[in-house]
Amino acid sequence: MIGRAALGALAMLGVSHAATSNGADDVAMLTSADTAIAVAAGEHAPRLLRLEVRGIEQWANQAEEALPDEVVVGGAPRHLVWRHEPALSRSDPHEVELAYVSDSPRLRLRWRWTVRAAFGPIEHSVSIENLDGEALWLPLVPSLRFAW
C-alpha cells in the first residue's frame, strides 16, 4: 500500500488512490492531458471502472475483467485462482500496475496502464510470468473487457 504522504504527492501528479464505499477494492486514477481512467484492484481480478476523454465524455464500465481461469500443464487442464497482491502492485505519475498471483501453478500476472507522454493515449498491457519450472499453455483471453 501507499503511505499518506506519497498519496498526496501522487494525487498532484496525476495518480490517486481511494477505497470504494464498501472498502473492498483499491481504486487508482491515472491521467494525461487528454484522457483519464479509474481502475480497481479487486480481490480476484482488476477492473477498468471509468474512461474519460477530458472535457468531452465519460464512460462507466459495467464489465468485469476475466483473468485466465485455467492453463494446461502436461496435457491436463489446471484451474487457476488469482488473488490481488498489494505488495507487488505499484503506481507512479506515469503508470499503475496491479499484480495478481496464482499459487498452483505459481504464476504472477501484471495488469498495467501507462501514460508515456503528457498528451495522447493511456496504454494497457498484461503480462504473465511462470514462476514454476514446468512448461504450460495459456489460453488466448482478452486483455480488457468493457461494456459502456
Secondary structure, DSSP 8 states (H G I E B T S, - for coil): ---HHHHHHHHHHTEEEEE-TTS-SEEEEEE-SSEEEEEEE-SS-EEEEEEEETTTEEEE---------EEEETTEEEE--EEE-GGG-EEETTEEEEEEEEETTEEEEEEEEEE-SSSS-EEEEEEEEE-SSS-EE-----S-----
